[in-house]
Amino acid sequence: MKVSIIGAGTMGIGIAQVVLDAGHDVTLVSDTEASLKNGVERLRSNLDKAISKGAMAPAKKEDCLKRLSTSSSISEVAGSVIVIEAVPEDADVKKSVISNAERYVSVDAVIATNTSSISISALSKCLANPERFLGLHFFNPAPVMKVIELVRGEKTSDDTLKKSLDFAKSLGKTPAEVKDSPGFISNRILMIYLNESINALDQRIASRETIDTIARLGFSHPMGPLELADFIGLDVCKDIMEAIYSQSNDDKFKPSPLLARMVREGRLGRKNKKGFYDYP
Ligand SMILES: NC(=O)c1ccc[n+]([C@@H]2O[C@H](COP(=O)([O-])OP(=O)(O)OC[C@H]3O[C@@H](n4cnc5c(N)ncnc54)[C@H](O)[C@@H]3O)[C@@H](O)[C@H]2O)c1
């Protein structure tokens, strides 16, 4: 079955790996040839890492890469059973991408967004057939995290939900169905935790290492909140908080001044090697 993924960044590449590993064909579409080239290099390196950890048989790598095609033209989504949008967290960019994709797929294809926080019902308004649309929220890193949040919009049909549940299971993931609400469940909880940790650092209540140690040793989290924010991307965290804030009008989702300052200064986390920590 052909699955198209639009966006070749952190999530697009992670989702592509999961879908290829499950045996489906993947067409990866992105806005620039450079992002595709960079994305495929990351995918190759992730497959190598999976092999070295014993999580994938060596022969599987070439098999996966044979089923991957790339394009900077959205028309290449034609023939897909499912299209997954994973472009930046900007409603206008997402609407333009999904409405364009809809022009090339058949009426029964599912169109999904990997948005972290934008309303599914609001996004669906740009589609001719909003019944086919829902949120398929993969977690980062997609090949490792075992749950997918399935977010049902006002118009999502039972048929779309059923196909998406089956798809999530075909990937070996556990689907978790939630209502469309600001931040869904995952980011509603997570962003408060990250933002408060950043506020505590800004108020010099403890060092970054101490905050992260408390979460790792006290809560048994594999990463502390500041390490996690770096891992997600500080720009992504800020965009998500702003999206939840604009939908909920709840002050607790206002990005911490320190987070806003770091993004302005170009400290985006692991992806550009400088965030709360440096990654030489
Ligand atoms: N990073 C995370 O931890 C995480 C986790 C879950 C969900 N998400 C969500 O997934 C989505 C993608 O996030 P990301 O971290 O992968 O972002 P990213 O910035 O790493 O990647 C975005 C990709 O989209 C491409 N792109 C930009 N505009 C485009 C367009 N008009 N058409 C086609 N491609 C375009 C870019 O070239 C890039 O390859 C966002 O909605 C984000 O909120 C992110």
The ligand as a Tripos MOL2 file, in Angstrom:
@<TRIPOS>MOLECULE
LIG
   44    48     1     0     0
SMALL
NO_CHARGES

@<TRIPOS>ATOM
      1 N1          9.5030   17.5580   16.6640 N.am      1 LIG1
      2 C1          8.7030   16.8450   17.4740 C.2       1 LIG1
      3 O1          9.1120   16.3400   18.5190 O.2       1 LIG1
      4 C2          7.2530   16.6180   17.0750 C.ar      1 LIG1
      5 C3          6.5250   15.5720   17.6910 C.ar      1 LIG1
      6 C4          5.2080   15.3130   17.2790 C.ar      1 LIG1
      7 C5          4.6290   16.1190   16.2920 C.ar      1 LIG1
      8 N2          5.3530   17.1290   15.7170 N.ar      1 LIG1
      9 C6          4.7020   17.9280   14.6710 C.3       1 LIG1
     10 O2          5.1180   17.4050   13.4070 O.3       1 LIG1
     11 C7          5.1490   18.4630   12.4350 C.3       1 LIG1
     12 C8          6.5270   18.5430   11.8240 C.3       1 LIG1
     13 O3          7.4630   18.8220   12.8500 O.3       1 LIG1
     14 P1          9.0400   18.5630   12.6420 P.3       1 LIG1
     15 O4          9.6520   18.6610   13.9930 O.co2     1 LIG1
     16 O5          9.2560   17.3410   11.7990 O.co2     1 LIG1
     17 O6          9.4290   19.8670   11.7720 O.3       1 LIG1
     18 P2         10.7610   20.1370   10.9300 P.3       1 LIG1
     19 O7         10.9290   21.6040   10.8980 O.co2     1 LIG1
     20 O8         11.8710   19.2630   11.4130 O.co2     1 LIG1
     21 O9         10.3680   19.6050    9.4260 O.3       1 LIG1
     22 C9          9.4270   20.2190    8.5850 C.3       1 LIG1
     23 C10         9.6380   19.7300    7.1520 C.3       1 LIG1
     24 O10         8.6020   20.2480    6.3080 O.3       1 LIG1
     25 C11         9.1800   20.7490    5.1080 C.3       1 LIG1
     26 N3          8.2760   21.7810    4.5900 N.ar      1 LIG1
     27 C12         8.1210   23.0670    5.0000 C.ar      1 LIG1
     28 N4          7.1510   23.6640    4.2830 N.ar      1 LIG1
     29 C13         6.6870   22.7380    3.3950 C.ar      1 LIG1
     30 C14         5.6990   22.7590    2.3690 C.ar      1 LIG1
     31 N5          4.9800   23.8520    2.1310 N.pl3     1 LIG1
     32 N6          5.5040   21.6290    1.6390 N.ar      1 LIG1
     33 C15         6.2330   20.5100    1.8640 C.ar      1 LIG1
     34 N7          7.1940   20.4340    2.8240 N.ar      1 LIG1
     35 C16         7.4010   21.5290    3.5830 C.ar      1 LIG1
     36 C17        10.5520   21.2710    5.5360 C.3       1 LIG1
     37 O11        11.4590   21.3610    4.4440 O.3       1 LIG1
     38 C18        10.9610   20.1780    6.5220 C.3       1 LIG1
     39 O12        11.5100   19.0820    5.8040 O.3       1 LIG1
     40 C19         4.7080   19.7350   13.1880 C.3       1 LIG1
     41 O13         3.3450   19.9160   13.0170 O.3       1 LIG1
     42 C20         5.0470   19.4010   14.6320 C.3       1 LIG1
     43 O14         4.2590   20.1430   15.5540 O.3       1 LIG1
     44 C21         6.6510   17.3940   16.0670 C.ar      1 LIG1
@<TRIPOS>BOND
     1     1     2 1
     2     2     3 2
     3     2     4 1
     4     4     5 ar
     5     4    44 ar
     6     5     6 ar
     7     6     7 ar
     8     7     8 ar
     9     8     9 1
    10     8    44 ar
    11     9    10 1
    12     9    42 1
    13    10    11 1
    14    11    12 1
    15    11    40 1
    16    12    13 1
    17    13    14 1
    18    14    15 2
    19    14    16 1
    20    14    17 1
    21    17    18 1
    22    18    19 2
    23    18    20 1
    24    18    21 1
    25    21    22 1
    26    22    23 1
    27    23    24 1
    28    23    38 1
    29    24    25 1
    30    25    26 1
    31    25    36 1
    32    26    27 ar
    33    26    35 ar
    34    27    28 ar
    35    28    29 ar
    36    29    30 ar
    37    29    35 ar
    38    30    31 1
    39    30    32 ar
    40    32    33 ar
    41    33    34 ar
    42    34    35 ar
    43    36    37 1
    44    36    38 1
    45    38    39 1
    46    40    41 1
    47    40    42 1
    48    42    43 1
@<TRIPOS>SUBSTRUCTURE
     1 LIG1         1 GROUP 0 **** ****
